[in-house]
């Protein structure tokens, strides 16, 4: 294939994913906004901690999407559609096994999580309520991870777009309906998600059958779950499992540490992370394109196309980063008002907005390299970069608070007080602690980006020598 039309090929893959991903942060924003307008800041904190508990479970299984996508892309590049069908079957069976494991471990996860999460009793109970309802959607959620990865690997980002938009719009509508228009109230946010997830799984099956039924003829599940290919599948996904666990540790660390400083700072921190996710889901569109194209060109043995795709995807990523600098600069406060009506939370979040504006520049390379390396099924550097980044995050945070004499443990419920005139006065420990936390997150992104940049030439030698 000529490299002349590479920009068009990248956009053909990236734009449907971006359109779908735009609705993903809207779900989190809608859940947070609904909770933020139901009453006290503890409702926002309950959603934040409840969501974190699911991340603790589900992000460990993100290899169902990532690993399946890389393997399917290489099978597509080789034009080996029988192998692609076997990869799908392997991924689906694995997703069901994982869902059963999630159900079996749910009580232990919640109990263990609250041994380390410092938050108020009210937030804890709200989070537990949210978790106990949403857990019933586990089979649908994990299966859709795999469906999305497989479709992307097959160079098809339109079907994942349709599924994501459908699920996320249904989630928003159902959550609003159940939380505001029925007596369910806060619990309705979680029930809306359960309904949307199973509806999305049904649609995924319909789209698979309508477009790919022919490649599954004669391919048996028992055959897919045997042989050396199965061993390679689990070896690769083992690396991705470790990578996901490290990502979770950073995300949970951020939320848990924020919770130490009281409900208002927890709400501010969770809202800022939601706003950062808007950027991440834009850049993920190009990371998905990198995964699909790098896997395809490795399968085809086309280094010229591979190199050109990587360069052009990074050019698009840089443009997205500049765009979001201006979005956060000019629209930061209006976005905060959409997320919550609590004036204290808004002012606290504005104190840390400069960090949010810096994140896209470092996050860009980390996201894109993940896609390129996973598509090439070279998952060891992806794993190692995230281990280094997670260690860096915690080292920087705890070294920083030690340097300024901030206590390392305990719940500081009085970290923020509201003066009589409505202005916000943050205690020194809270103000410095959250800035140090943001700096640690900044370092974790930088570590991921630099590590994989240094290993890119090694990837090329392994796959194209």
C-alpha positions as CSV (number, residue, x, y, z in Angstrom):
1,X,0.0,0.0,0.0
2,X,1.2,3.5,-0.8
3,X,2.0,5.6,2.3
4,X,0.5,8.6,0.5
5,X,-2.9,8.2,2.0
6,X,-1.8,7.4,5.5
7,X,-3.5,10.4,7.0
8,X,-6.8,9.3,5.5
9,X,-6.3,5.8,6.8
10,X,-5.5,7.1,10.3
11,X,-8.6,9.3,10.4
12,X,-10.8,6.5,9.1
13,X,-9.8,4.5,12.1
14,X,-9.5,7.3,14.7
15,X,-12.5,9.4,14.0
16,X,-15.2,6.8,14.7
17,X,-13.4,5.9,18.0
18,X,-13.2,9.6,18.9
19,X,-16.9,10.1,18.2
20,X,-17.7,7.1,20.4
21,X,-15.2,8.1,23.1
22,X,-16.7,11.5,23.4
23,X,-19.8,9.9,24.9
24,X,-17.7,7.8,27.4
25,X,-16.6,10.8,29.6
26,X,-20.1,12.2,29.2
27,X,-21.3,9.1,31.2
28,X,-18.9,9.7,34.0
29,X,-19.7,13.4,33.9
30,X,-23.4,12.7,33.9
31,X,-23.2,10.3,36.9
32,X,-21.0,12.9,38.7
33,X,-23.3,15.8,37.7
34,X,-26.5,13.9,38.8
35,X,-24.9,13.0,42.1
36,X,-23.6,16.6,42.5
37,X,-27.1,17.9,42.2
38,X,-28.8,15.4,44.5
39,X,-27.5,17.1,47.6
40,X,-24.2,17.1,49.7
41,X,-20.7,16.7,48.2
42,X,-20.7,13.2,49.7
43,X,-22.9,12.0,46.8
44,X,-20.1,13.0,44.3
45,X,-17.6,11.3,46.6
46,X,-19.7,8.2,46.7
47,X,-19.8,7.9,42.9
48,X,-16.0,8.6,42.8
49,X,-15.1,5.9,45.3
50,X,-17.7,3.5,43.8
51,X,-16.3,4.0,40.4
52,X,-12.8,3.5,41.8
53,X,-13.9,0.1,43.2
54,X,-14.9,-0.9,39.7
55,X,-11.7,0.3,38.2
56,X,-9.9,-1.9,40.8
57,X,-11.7,-4.9,39.2
58,X,-12.3,-4.0,35.5
59,X,-9.1,-2.4,34.6
60,X,-7.3,-5.6,35.6
61,X,-9.2,-7.1,32.7
62,X,-8.5,-4.5,30.1
63,X,-6.3,-7.0,28.3
64,X,-9.5,-8.4,27.0
65,X,-9.7,-5.4,24.7
66,X,-6.0,-4.5,24.3
67,X,-4.6,-8.0,23.8
68,X,-7.4,-9.2,21.6
69,X,-7.1,-6.1,19.4
70,X,-3.3,-6.5,18.8
71,X,-3.6,-10.2,17.9
72,X,-6.6,-9.7,15.7
73,X,-4.8,-6.9,13.8
74,X,-1.9,-9.1,13.0
75,X,-4.2,-11.9,11.9
76,X,-5.9,-9.4,9.7
77,X,-2.6,-8.3,8.2
78,X,-1.7,-11.9,7.4
79,X,-5.3,-12.3,5.9
80,X,-5.7,-15.3,8.3
81,X,-9.4,-14.9,9.1
82,X,-9.6,-18.4,10.6
83,X,-7.0,-17.3,13.2
84,X,-9.0,-14.1,13.8
85,X,-12.2,-16.1,14.5
86,X,-10.2,-18.3,17.0
87,X,-8.9,-15.2,18.7
88,X,-12.4,-13.9,19.1
89,X,-13.6,-17.2,20.6
90,X,-10.6,-17.4,22.9
91,X,-11.3,-13.8,24.1
92,X,-15.0,-14.4,24.7
93,X,-14.5,-17.6,26.7
94,X,-11.8,-15.8,28.7
95,X,-14.2,-12.8,29.4
96,X,-16.9,-15.1,30.8
97,X,-14.4,-16.8,33.1
98,X,-13.2,-13.3,34.2
99,X,-16.8,-12.3,34.9
100,X,-17.3,-15.3,37.1
101,X,-14.1,-14.4,39.0
102,X,-15.4,-10.8,39.5
103,X,-18.6,-12.1,41.0
104,X,-16.7,-14.5,43.2
105,X,-14.3,-11.9,44.5
106,X,-16.6,-8.9,44.9
107,X,-17.0,-9.1,48.7
108,X,-13.2,-9.5,49.2
109,X,-12.5,-6.6,46.9
110,X,-14.8,-4.3,48.8
111,X,-13.6,-5.3,52.2
112,X,-9.9,-5.0,51.2
113,X,-10.5,-1.7,49.5
114,X,-12.0,0.0,52.5
115,X,-9.0,-1.1,54.7
116,X,-6.9,1.4,52.7
117,X,-9.4,4.0,51.5
118,X,-9.8,6.9,54.0
119,X,-13.1,8.5,53.5
120,X,-16.1,9.5,55.6
121,X,-18.7,7.0,56.7
122,X,-21.3,8.5,54.5
123,X,-19.1,8.3,51.3
124,X,-18.2,4.7,52.2
125,X,-21.9,3.6,52.5
126,X,-22.8,5.4,49.3
127,X,-19.9,3.8,47.4
128,X,-20.9,0.4,48.7
129,X,-24.5,0.8,47.5
130,X,-23.3,1.9,44.1
131,X,-20.9,-1.1,43.8
132,X,-23.4,-3.7,45.0
133,X,-25.8,-2.8,42.2
134,X,-23.3,-2.2,39.3
135,X,-21.6,-5.5,39.9
136,X,-24.4,-7.4,38.2
137,X,-23.3,-5.9,34.8
138,X,-19.9,-7.7,35.0
139,X,-20.5,-10.3,32.2
140,X,-21.7,-7.7,29.8
141,X,-19.0,-5.2,30.6
142,X,-16.1,-7.6,30.2
143,X,-17.5,-9.2,27.1
144,X,-17.8,-5.8,25.5
145,X,-14.1,-5.1,26.3
146,X,-13.3,-8.1,24.1
147,X,-15.8,-7.2,21.3
148,X,-14.4,-3.7,21.0
149,X,-10.8,-4.9,20.8
150,X,-11.6,-7.5,18.2
151,X,-13.5,-5.1,16.0
152,X,-10.6,-2.6,16.1
153,X,-8.1,-5.3,15.3
154,X,-10.2,-6.1,12.2
155,X,-9.7,-2.4,11.1
156,X,-13.4,-1.8,11.9
157,X,-13.9,1.1,14.3
158,X,-17.5,1.9,13.1
159,X,-19.1,-1.0,15.0
160,X,-17.4,-0.1,18.3
161,X,-18.5,3.5,17.7
162,X,-22.1,2.4,17.3
163,X,-21.9,0.2,20.4
164,X,-20.3,2.8,22.5
165,X,-22.6,5.6,21.5
166,X,-25.6,3.4,22.1
167,X,-24.4,2.2,25.5
168,X,-23.4,5.6,26.7
169,X,-26.5,7.4,25.6
170,X,-28.6,4.7,27.1
171,X,-26.6,4.9,30.3
172,X,-27.1,8.7,30.6
173,X,-30.8,8.5,29.8
174,X,-31.4,5.5,32.2
175,X,-29.4,7.1,35.0
176,X,-31.2,10.4,34.8
177,X,-34.6,8.6,34.6
178,X,-33.9,6.2,37.5
179,X,-32.2,8.8,39.8
180,X,-34.4,11.8,39.2
181,X,-37.7,10.5,38.0
182,X,-38.2,7.5,40.2
183,X,-37.9,6.9,44.0
184,X,-34.5,5.1,43.4
185,X,-32.6,8.4,43.8
186,X,-28.9,7.8,44.2
187,X,-29.2,4.0,43.5
188,X,-30.7,4.9,40.1
189,X,-27.3,6.0,38.8
190,X,-26.0,2.4,39.2
191,X,-29.1,0.7,37.9
192,X,-29.0,2.8,34.7
193,X,-25.5,1.5,34.0
194,X,-26.6,-2.1,34.5
195,X,-29.4,-1.8,32.0
196,X,-27.2,0.0,29.4
197,X,-24.4,-2.6,29.6
198,X,-26.7,-5.6,28.9
199,X,-28.4,-3.7,26.1
200,X,-24.9,-3.0,24.6
201,X,-23.9,-6.6,24.8
202,X,-27.0,-7.6,22.8
203,X,-26.2,-5.0,20.2
204,X,-22.6,-6.3,20.0
205,X,-23.8,-9.8,19.2
206,X,-26.1,-8.5,16.5
207,X,-23.3,-6.4,14.8
208,X,-20.9,-9.4,14.9
209,X,-23.3,-11.8,13.3
210,X,-24.3,-9.2,10.6
211,X,-20.8,-8.5,9.5
212,X,-18.5,-11.5,10.4
213,X,-20.7,-14.6,10.5
214,X,-18.9,-16.1,7.5
215,X,-15.4,-16.3,9.1
216,X,-16.7,-18.4,12.0
217,X,-17.8,-21.3,9.8
218,X,-16.0,-24.5,10.8
219,X,-14.2,-22.8,13.7
220,X,-14.9,-24.7,17.0
221,X,-14.5,-23.2,20.5
222,X,-12.7,-26.3,21.7
223,X,-10.1,-25.9,19.0
224,X,-9.6,-22.3,19.9
225,X,-8.9,-23.1,23.5
226,X,-6.0,-25.6,22.8
227,X,-2.5,-25.5,21.4
228,X,0.5,-23.2,21.5
229,X,-1.5,-20.1,20.4
230,X,-3.5,-20.3,23.6
231,X,-0.2,-20.2,25.6
232,X,1.0,-17.2,23.7
233,X,-2.3,-15.5,24.2
234,X,-2.1,-15.8,28.0
235,X,1.6,-14.9,28.1
236,X,1.0,-11.7,26.3
237,X,-2.1,-10.9,28.3
238,X,-0.2,-11.6,31.5
239,X,2.0,-8.6,30.8
240,X,-1.0,-6.5,30.0
241,X,-2.7,-7.6,33.3
242,X,0.3,-6.4,35.3
243,X,0.3,-3.1,33.3
244,X,-3.4,-2.7,34.1
245,X,-2.8,-3.4,37.8
246,X,-0.2,-0.6,37.9
247,X,-2.5,1.9,36.1
248,X,-5.2,1.0,38.7
249,X,-2.7,1.6,41.6
250,X,-2.0,5.1,40.3
251,X,-5.7,6.0,39.8
252,X,-6.7,4.5,43.1
253,X,-3.8,6.2,44.8
254,X,-4.9,9.6,43.4
255,X,-8.5,9.1,44.6
256,X,-7.6,7.6,47.9
257,X,-5.1,10.4,48.7
258,X,-7.6,13.0,47.7
259,X,-10.1,11.4,50.1
260,X,-7.8,12.0,53.0
261,X,-8.4,15.7,52.8
262,X,-12.2,15.6,53.1
263,X,-15.3,15.3,50.9
264,X,-14.8,18.7,49.1
265,X,-11.2,17.9,48.0
266,X,-12.2,14.4,47.0
267,X,-15.0,15.8,44.9
268,X,-12.6,18.4,43.3
269,X,-10.0,15.8,42.6
270,X,-12.5,13.4,41.0
271,X,-13.9,16.1,38.8
272,X,-10.5,17.1,37.6
273,X,-9.8,13.5,36.7
274,X,-13.0,13.4,34.7
275,X,-12.0,16.4,32.8
276,X,-8.6,14.9,32.0
277,X,-10.4,11.8,30.7
278,X,-12.0,14.0,28.1
279,X,-8.5,14.5,26.6
280,X,-7.6,10.8,27.1
281,X,-10.6,9.6,25.1
282,X,-9.8,11.9,22.2
283,X,-6.2,10.8,22.1
284,X,-7.3,7.2,22.6
285,X,-8.9,7.4,19.1
286,X,-5.4,7.8,17.7
287,X,-4.0,5.2,20.0
288,X,-6.6,2.7,18.7
289,X,-5.6,3.7,15.1
290,X,-1.9,3.0,16.1
291,X,-2.9,-0.3,17.5
292,X,-4.8,-1.4,14.5
293,X,-2.3,-0.1,11.9
294,X,0.9,-1.2,13.7
295,X,-0.6,-4.7,14.1
296,X,-1.7,-4.8,10.5
297,X,1.7,-3.7,9.1
298,X,3.6,-6.1,11.4
299,X,1.4,-8.9,10.1
300,X,2.0,-7.7,6.5
301,X,5.8,-7.2,7.1
302,X,5.5,-3.6,5.8
303,X,8.0,-1.4,7.7
304,X,7.6,1.6,5.4
305,X,3.9,1.8,6.3
306,X,4.5,1.1,9.9
307,X,7.0,3.9,10.3
308,X,4.8,6.3,8.4
309,X,1.8,5.5,10.5
310,X,3.7,6.0,13.7
311,X,5.0,9.4,12.6
312,X,1.7,10.7,11.4
313,X,-0.2,9.5,14.5
314,X,2.2,11.4,16.7
315,X,1.6,14.5,14.6
316,X,-2.1,14.2,15.2
317,X,-1.5,13.6,18.9
318,X,0.5,16.8,19.2
319,X,-2.3,18.8,17.6
320,X,-4.9,17.3,20.0
321,X,-2.6,18.3,22.9
322,X,-2.5,21.9,21.8
323,X,-6.2,22.0,21.3
324,X,-6.9,20.8,24.9
325,X,-4.5,23.3,26.4
326,X,-6.9,26.0,25.1
327,X,-10.0,24.0,26.0
328,X,-8.9,23.8,29.7
329,X,-7.6,27.4,29.7
330,X,-10.8,29.1,28.3
331,X,-13.5,26.6,29.3
332,X,-12.2,25.2,32.6
333,X,-14.6,27.1,34.9
334,X,-17.7,26.5,32.8
335,X,-16.9,22.8,32.7
336,X,-16.7,22.7,36.5
337,X,-20.1,24.4,36.8
338,X,-21.5,21.6,34.6
339,X,-20.1,19.0,36.9
340,X,-21.2,20.4,40.2
341,X,-23.2,23.3,41.8
342,X,-21.0,23.3,44.9
343,X,-19.1,26.7,44.9
344,X,-16.5,25.3,47.4
345,X,-15.6,22.4,45.1
346,X,-15.4,24.7,42.0
347,X,-13.0,27.1,43.7
348,X,-10.8,24.2,45.0
349,X,-10.7,22.6,41.5
350,X,-9.7,26.0,40.0
351,X,-6.6,26.1,42.2
352,X,-5.3,23.0,40.5
353,X,-6.4,23.8,36.9
354,X,-2.8,24.6,35.7
355,X,-1.8,21.0,36.3
356,X,-4.7,19.9,34.1
357,X,-3.5,22.1,31.3
358,X,-0.1,20.5,31.4
359,X,-1.2,16.9,31.4
360,X,-2.1,16.5,27.6
361,X,1.5,17.2,26.5
362,X,2.9,14.4,28.6
363,X,0.0,12.0,28.2
364,X,0.0,12.2,24.4
365,X,3.1,10.0,23.9
366,X,2.2,7.6,26.6
367,X,-1.2,6.8,25.1
368,X,0.1,6.5,21.5
369,X,3.1,4.3,22.4
370,X,0.7,2.0,24.2
371,X,-1.2,1.5,21.0
372,X,1.8,1.0,18.8
373,X,3.5,-1.5,21.1
374,X,0.3,-3.5,21.8
375,X,-0.5,-3.6,18.1
376,X,2.9,-5.1,17.5
377,X,2.2,-7.5,20.4
378,X,5.4,-6.4,22.1
379,X,3.8,-6.1,25.6
380,X,6.8,-6.4,27.8
381,X,7.9,-2.8,27.4
382,X,4.3,-1.7,28.0
383,X,4.3,-3.6,31.2
384,X,7.8,-2.3,32.4
385,X,7.0,1.3,31.5
386,X,3.9,1.2,33.7
387,X,5.7,-0.5,36.6
388,X,8.3,2.3,36.5
389,X,5.6,5.0,36.2
390,X,3.6,3.6,39.2
391,X,6.7,3.4,41.4
392,X,7.6,7.0,40.4
393,X,4.1,8.2,41.2
394,X,4.2,7.0,44.8
395,X,7.9,7.8,45.4
396,X,7.4,11.4,44.3
397,X,4.2,11.9,46.4
398,X,5.5,10.4,49.6
399,X,8.9,12.1,49.3
400,X,7.1,15.4,48.6
401,X,4.8,15.3,51.7
402,X,7.8,14.1,53.8
403,X,9.8,17.1,52.7
404,X,7.0,19.5,53.7
405,X,6.1,17.7,56.9
406,X,2.6,16.7,55.8
407,X,1.2,13.6,57.7
408,X,1.2,10.5,55.6
409,X,-2.0,8.9,57.0
410,X,-5.3,9.7,58.5
411,X,-8.4,11.5,57.4
412,X,-8.1,15.3,57.6
413,X,-11.8,16.1,57.5
414,X,-11.2,19.8,58.5
415,X,-8.7,20.3,55.7
416,X,-11.0,22.9,54.0
417,X,-13.1,25.4,55.8
418,X,-15.6,27.9,54.4
419,X,-15.3,31.5,55.7
420,X,-18.4,33.6,56.5
421,X,-18.2,35.5,53.2
422,X,-18.2,32.3,51.2
423,X,-14.5,32.3,50.2
424,X,-12.4,29.1,50.5
425,X,-9.5,28.8,52.9
426,X,-7.5,25.6,52.5
427,X,-5.2,24.4,55.2
428,X,-1.5,24.4,54.3
429,X,-1.3,20.6,54.4
430,X,-4.3,20.2,52.0
431,X,-3.1,22.9,49.5
432,X,0.4,21.5,49.4
433,X,-0.7,17.9,49.5
434,X,-2.9,18.1,46.4
435,X,-0.2,20.0,44.5
436,X,2.3,17.3,45.3
437,X,-0.2,14.7,44.2
438,X,-0.7,16.4,40.9
439,X,3.1,16.6,40.4
440,X,3.4,12.9,41.1
441,X,0.8,12.2,38.4
442,X,2.7,14.4,36.1
443,X,5.9,12.4,36.7
444,X,4.1,9.1,36.1
445,X,3.0,10.3,32.6
446,X,6.6,11.5,31.8
447,X,8.1,8.1,32.9
448,X,5.8,6.2,30.6
449,X,6.4,8.4,27.6
450,X,10.2,8.5,27.9
451,X,10.6,4.8,28.6
452,X,8.8,3.6,25.5
453,X,10.3,6.3,23.3
454,X,13.8,4.9,24.2
455,X,12.6,1.3,23.3
456,X,11.0,2.2,19.9
457,X,14.1,1.2,17.9
458,X,14.3,-2.1,19.7
459,X,10.7,-2.8,18.7
460,X,11.4,-2.1,15.1
461,X,14.4,-4.5,15.1
462,X,12.4,-7.3,16.7
463,X,9.5,-7.0,14.3
464,X,11.1,-6.1,11.0
465,X,14.7,-7.5,11.0
